Amino acid sequence: MLNKALLKSKMALYSDTSKSLSEKMGLTESAISNRINGKTHFSAKEMNFLKNLYNISNDEFVEIFFN
């Protein structure tokens, strides 16, 4: 299950909103919102993109996407 609070804290640290993140990822704002709210899942490619974008450590990666 996605750790929404930790992902949103990373987004805030980099001054990202759902809208700005959706533009960076080439997705709709609705698609990002659905992923953040657990209605749909991030793909492996999308998770890796976020890991690189937000400089997420391996431990944080597991905590965000697999806890």
SULBELCOR-V202977 format. One record per helix or strand. SS is the DSSP state (H for helix, E for strand). FROM is the first residue (numbers start at 1). LEN is the number of residues. If there is no record, write none. Layout:
# SULBELCOR-V202977
ss=[SS & SS]
from=[FROM & FROM]
len=[LEN & LEN]
This chain:
# SULBELCOR-V202977
ss=[H & H & H & H & H]
from=[4 & 18 & 29 & 44 & 58]
len=[10 & 8 & 8 & 10 & 8]
